[in-house]
Amino acid sequence: MEYENQPLIFFDGYCILCSWSVRFVKKRDKRAVFSFMPLQSNGASDLKKFLAAGKDFPDSIILLENNKVWLLSDAALRIARRLRFPWNLLYGFIVLPRFIRDGAYKFIASRRYSWFGKRDTCYLQ
């Protein structure tokens, strides 16, 4: 399984916040650095099996970059780092302890359906 050509963002294709985030990144990714795949796709399922059978992956955003998997706030900040100014400045939050960053990420992620809603289909399909 080959995924190293460009960073790949896996996202919840049914979540309105996640879909909005993908559109936000696509609009600001002028160099087309990223590719995207819904977590509900067969490719995402295959990747999870390939990387670690039984490992628990979040159901919001996962970044695969240089054959390394980034989760939670690490994924979001590494995505921001590749965007153009001023969005790349968000990467500065990486200096905060991971438990604080991930705590904030998990807080929002666990409420994203009730706050932003959910679609019946992925907007990329």
N, C-alpha and C positions, 0 to 999 in steps of 0.2 A: 504494500500500500504506500503510495508516494504522495506526500502532502507538503513538500518542502519548497515548491516553486515560489509561492508568495504567502504572506500571512493570511490565515483563513479564520474568519469570525463565524462561529456557530452561535445562533441566537434563537430564542423562542419565537417561532414564526406566528404564533397565535396572539402573543402579547402585544398590545398596542404601544406600550412604552418601548419595548424591545424593537419593534418595527420602526418606530419613530427614530430610535437611536441609530439603526442601520441607515435609514434615509439621511440622517444628520451626517454620519460618517461618509457615506457615498458622495454627498454634495461637497464635502470639504476634502475629499481624497482625490485631489486633482491629478496626481501621478498614478492613480489606480493601483495603489500598493496592495489593497485588501481584496480578497474575494469573500463571498458570503454563502452560508449554507444554514437552512433552518435545522434546529435540533430534532425536529420531527421527521427529517429525511432519512432515507436508507443510508446515505453516506455518513451521516452523523452517528447512526447506530453502528455502522461498521467501524468507524473510528474509535468509538468507546470500547468495542470488543477488542480491537487491535491494541489499544494503549494499555488497558488494565482491566482484565475481567473482574467484575465485582467491585471496582472502585466507584465511589459515589461522586458523580459529576453534578454541578449545579444545573438547574433547568432554565437559566437565564442567558448568560453570555459566556462563551469559552473562546479563548484565542489560541490558535496553533501557529507558532512562529518558530522557524528554524528547528522543526521537529521537537519543540518543547511546548508543553501545554501550560497555559496561564489561566487561572481561575479568579473569580470574584473581582476584588478591587485591583489586583495585579493585572488582570485582563483589561479592565476598563482604562487603567492608567497607561498601559503599554500601547493601547489603541490611540489614546489622546496624544501620546508622545510622537506618533507618526503623522499627526495632522499638522496643518500649517498654523502659524502664529495667528491668534493668541491661544488657540486651543492646546497647543503643545505645552504651554506653561502649566496645565493641569497636572502634568507628570511630576511636578514638584511635590505633590501630596504623597509621593512614594516615601518621603522621609518620615511620615507618620507611622507609628507602629502598626503592623498588619492587623492586629486584633481590633484596633480602632477603625481602620479603613474597612475591613471586612464586616465588622459589626454594623457600620452605617450601610454598606452595600446590602447585607442580608436583610436589614430592616426594610429598606425600600423594595427589594426583590420579593420579599414575602407578602407585601401589600400591593404589588403592582397591578394585579387583576382588579382588586376592589377600588383602587384609586384611578386607574387609567382604562380599564376594561380589557376585553378579550375578543378576538375575531373568531369566526368559524373556520376561516382558511388563512393560509399564509399569504401575505401581500406579494411575495416573490413568485408565487405559483400562478 
